[in-house]
Amino acid sequence: MSSPRRVPLLLVLAAALLVVGVLSALAKKGDNSHLPSALALNGRAESTALYCTGFSDQKLGASGRVIFLNTTNQSHLVTIDDVSDTGDATSKEVTLRAYQQFGFDPSAGMHGDYFGVGAQVSGGGVVGVQVTRRHTSEAPCISTGVTDWFGAGFDTTVGSSAVLSVYNPTATPAVFNVSTFSSSGYVAPAKFQGYAVGPHSQAEIHLGTEIVNLKDVGVHVRVLRGTLDIVGLQQSGPTVSFNPGVNHAATSAIFPLVTTANNATAQIRLSNPGPTPANVTLTVTLAPFHVPNQTLTVPPYGSTVASITPNPAIPAGIASVVMSSSQPVVAALATGTGNDVALSAPQSPEPEFLVGDFTGNGFDDVTLTNTSSRSISVSVVSLPVSRSGQPRTAQIRLSANSSQTLRSEFPTDPRLRGADVIVAAPRASPPALLVTATLPTRPAGMTVVSGLDGR
Amino acid sequence: MESRAPAVVAVVVTTGSGPGLEVAVASLAAQNYEELSLLVVANGENEHVPARVAAVAPNAFVRALDENHGYAAACNEAALSVEGSAFFLFCHDDVRLEPDAVQMMVEAAFRTNAGVVTPKFVSYNDPMVLLHVGQTCDRFGVVHERVEPGEIDHGQQDLERDVFVAPGGATLVRSDLFATLRGFDPLITVLGEDLDLCWRAQIAGARIVVAPSATVAHRETIASGERPVTAVGTRRASRQDLQRRHQLLVVATGWGRRYAFTTLLALFAMDTMEFVLALVGRDSDRAGAILGSWRWLFHHRRRIRERRRQRHEIQVLSDEELRRLQVGGASRLKRFFVLFLREGLDRARGILPPEAIEDHEFDADAVGFAAAFSEDEEFDEIPDSAMMELRSRPARVLTSFRSQAAAVLVVIVLWLIGSRNLVVTHLPLIGRLAPLDSWSMMWRHFFASWSPNGVGTGSPGTPGYAVLAFAGTFVLGRMGILPRLALVFAIPVGAIGVSRLLRGRVSNRARLISSVAYMALPLGLDMISQGRIDVLVVVAGLPFIVRRLFELMDVPGFRTQPYGEPVAFGHRGWRGTLSGQRMIAVMLIAILTAMAPATLIAVTLIVLGVFLARVFETDEGVNTAHPWRFLGSLWANVAILLLPLTVDVGLAGRRALGVFGLARGPWSVPSFPELLRGADGGFGLSWAGWLLPGAALVGLLLCRGERLRIASKAASIATLTLIVAALDARHWMGSFAPDLDVLLALYMVMLALLIGLGVSALENDLRQAGFGWRQVAAVLTVSALVVAAVPFAAIFASGRFDLPTTSVAESLSTLSPSSAGGYRVLWLGDPSVLPLAGWSVAPGLAAATSSNGLPGGTSLFSTPDSGTSNVVLNAVESALSGATVRLGQLLAPAGISTIVVMNSSAPELQGVQTVPLLPVPEVLLTALGRQSDLSLELQTKSVEVFANSLFHGIVSETVPGEKSPTAVFSSASYSGPVIPGTIVQAGLAPASAFGLDVDGQPASRAIDHLWTPIFHVSATAGLNDGATGPTGQLVLRRLPLNALLAAFTLLMWALVWLGFGWVHRLEWLVTGRRRGVHPRHARDDHE
């Protein structure tokens, strides 16, 4: 019997093991935290939901309405549940035909100060946007609750009020804690700890009752149980704005449309929810000028403000501001005139956005921004106004890290009055498309539309 | 021209009483060699020597020396006093030469041109017993015998050949060579002078030859202790001291610089080790001898320099050439480890009980330097031939029956202590520990036409139920005993299987060690702690299957005798035929596959592993051409014996591969290093987890010959298993995700097999190899096996191998809603965490349902075909993909009241139990949190429970005009009062199998939601019932096809059983005539 050959076999086995072992070690363990985007635009969904909150009674100044838009060519049944903070509730079913809009006033016929709306849609493709009665602010309804919420830039000084409007969209009683960051540091008022909201109920947190007479207040809502829809309601003088907030602090943020016009106010309000000082750099781009970077430090659990306008270093115009930070921070853009400012949250790149003229006044500007380092081709789909019409599609090529106004695609009406447009970029990870719009104001660009639908 | 023989001067050195002097001198005087002169050197104490010599050899010269300066010095003195001789014959005074010995040696010297000639030494008392036929040595100067102790002289050594050492006693040395070498070294008074002279002769290029035709009997009076060593300067030194000194001297001066340095370094290391052992063993003599030898060497450093200079002058052979003349390895170290392994530390370091010394007959027969290496000089003096003797006698560590029985007893006792709390205390609802139904119910599940799994299925019953029911017969229907038996005895049974696997291939000790290693490997313990009864059954049975398959595939050493001649099926002896043996293997595989279908994948890996190994080394006489045919026949036979499961798989479509296991999340499976350790749980995660796999690897490297052939196949199977497991863990094989733990069970068997082979290699193969990495590896292996036992002992503390005392599922029992209409609980979690069998939704997420509470006996197995239960899985998938916010509404028709999301099988209790977290994908929790009709009822680290706000029972009733249905009927009987004109909906699939009888009359049936049966209760129903109203009853209407299939399967099993000779035995039942008793066929007892 011949002697067995040990070495070749061992080499083959060891090599095979080595290859598999290395591949196994190199392979990612799998990202189990990412949920496929539940875009309301998902037309193949079995059911979708839209949650809106932040409406107040007319006397409190934040009254408004929700506008539902069917972006598909099929009818959808929408069940609208309206609740108030006093427990008053109504339900209404609406069938939205293809491309049809429907406006809903949450305060109509209801008792209470603040209102929340939950709409269940059979199927997908219906979006909802909440608009203040005076068209001073606009924000999309969300399609899923959050478990963490951050907002920045709130003002509780005399003449201003800041309210967190909280709606529990699920059948689970929700419990949450609220903590704040301001120039006074970290505050977690006992009254705001362990706050409970019943299933499908509305509640509000008046920040001014505990955080008295402070500017530039950052807020963190940590949901201990359940999920919530939260909108920050900032009232500064006659101006009411929705601050939809963000789900997590970030080390970068982009504000592509920031007015630097004379007589306007534009600030980047920053809060640091962490224990480490954050060194922030603001890069302001305003062609053809060269604007030096601004640097500042946000103290731990504190807040600070960077003024874009008035600022002698920055000429008048519409600038793009990119914030980058050494630590995760929360940013908000405050624009307006004098003390009457409106808050808006930074937007995140998404694959799709809906630009809808829900106020009927069109926009001062709509900008498409490519945040990636490669050029992308963006589809612009104009929804037909009639049920029988067909959507029109145009293509826009966006070069790397560049912006372009959408007005050029609508030469007959550069304000996009009455238009409903879906802007879509190729699916990429991470998404590279950012769409920003400002409502018609004078001077132009002061009211930034908070978070176009696409979240 | 006159031709004369060369002159030979025989020098006899006598010391003290010289008990054999007369015989020695007389035998020299009687030599037939003409030119022989005799010179007797009286080495001190010389008063009577001249007279004694004169009495037997009047012509002999006697030279008296005043002092005894040792044998070497006396020989040198004699050589100086002689001129003109061609040869010197240096003799001890206790030898007896055959008359022609000198002539034979001289002839050999001329014939071979040898410088030194040594005769064949035989026992003084029994000339038939060989003592020495030349010797050899290793690089450290340790002498090896070329004959075994007590070896009878049959002429087997009668061949002239070169040797390295001419043992002292009677050595013929050419006088010019002797002069060149400057004689013996007088520094070596006694013990070692022969080795030194021969070593230097070899350096000088002289041949040393053994002349077996010359026979000399040697009494070896010094080695036997008959005479003391009395040379000047040696009185205070023991023989051990002398031997060590002289050995060091030879090594220090016998090599060139580089060789001397490395050799002395290695020798120093070995001496250090021995010194430590001597200190531990309080062996002061040994410790002193070691220390003294180095001190002596340092003291004589000048002499060493001088000897090295002389060596340089005479050197002809290089170190490499000299090395080739010696034996390889470190004999001393090798002996130590062999003795250590066989007989324990005391024996290895040389402390033998007195009676043991007496056993060794070779102790009494040594003299000279070689004698210094005899066994009574303790561990470093054991002759190499003693190793051969050791091989044939029982060794002492775990080799006697008594010690093995004691070891087995200890293991059993420890195991029973370790599993004491598994015997009677509560078993938690984790893994597959759901309470079994009664014996009759288990049979009923197998024959059932409908099963409540998922939302209900009409698929054939899983054969696992039949296996459990059959096993329940042996415990008289006490089904609760079965899980406990599995928990306590599965691993020991597997260990017995490993022992049987190795039977006849390795020693009993190796079998015992590998069996214990099998018990200590982490997977089995992990499976106990996770309540994985299905895998434990595989752990118990797989070694038996491996053995059967190895035998069928004719792996070397496994088929000890050919299969019997073909015998008719059913007749005695059929079992011993190839067909019978194959059928036994198939039955074993089928039983295990019924419990854990991934067993079939393990079997496939075994066959492929053997095939792969044979690609590199074909086993002679074995047909390896058609492994696929063999594999195919196994699969086909198993498929037939598990026909209901085969049908289920056939109907399963894209989910068919799910029968082998459900994909686990890549984030929750063992990492590759953990796979290498065979760990999937809390055990085996520490550094100690590497020990046994490491020992197995070393075993693979040490094996030779037939052991290597087996080991290479085991390694091949283990590697294939690991590769498949790694691919499985990363979910790189798509929906094919065989149960990882079953694969690891196979890996575990292979590790145990390799460990057993490795121990056997230590016993047998190590000695054949030279000193090198193998010795180091051997040390590591032994250390690993010993150290691995330490943590193994620590796991007995809990008395239940960390099986939790309570489970997550049990803590949820209070969450059940009203039982009206019945309800289902949807369980979501990693497949290895769920307490019941289900289906895969996504990697790392499985779904299963239980009816009316916690999982029970009906949920032990699920068919691979999810069938109508897809509605539940699709709903969960929709939620995961964000396509619905109404999961509760989607699940309500199935009567699902609660969704339980499990992150671990048991709650973590601080200080009481620690359970690994195997979390579900976070996306699931986010998705469930989105649902508008689910409310979070409970949230802990281990579990999250959501209540379905739209739940309305499995059976519900919708009254006209009302939107919401309400639960109706008893969950136990699915019967109860109904309201005329209502619609009754039943969340039971398949819809076509159910009907509703209202007061005995069937109600009209339709199908809603694509799968639920809905029944319209007539508005006029129950008009005659008065106040009681109509009563409805859900009834199952199906043909008993499943029962027929189950019966057919049982018939097949019975037929196979009858085939093992029982047809023949039971023939009288048909014929009425009893056959005579025939002697059993020889092969009938085959295993």
Interface residues (C-beta under 8 A of the other chain):
Chain A: M1 S2 S3 P4 R5 R6 P8 L9 L10 V12 L13 A16 L17 V20 G21 L23 S24 A25 A27 K28 K29 G30 N32 S33 H34 L35 P36 S37 A38 L39 N42 R44 A45 E46 S47 T48 A49 G118 Q120 G124 S143 T144 G145 T147 P169 T170 A171 T172 P173 P199 H200 R225 G226 T227
Chain B: A613 F616 E617 E620 G665 P666 W667 S671 F672 L676 L700 L701 G705 L708 R709 S712 A715 S716 T719 L722 I723 A726 L727 A729 R730 H731 P843 G844 S878 L880 S881 G882 A883 T884 V885 R886 G888 L890 P919 P921 E922 V923 T926 A927 G929 R930 Q931 S932 D933 L934 S935 L936 Q939 F946 A947 S949
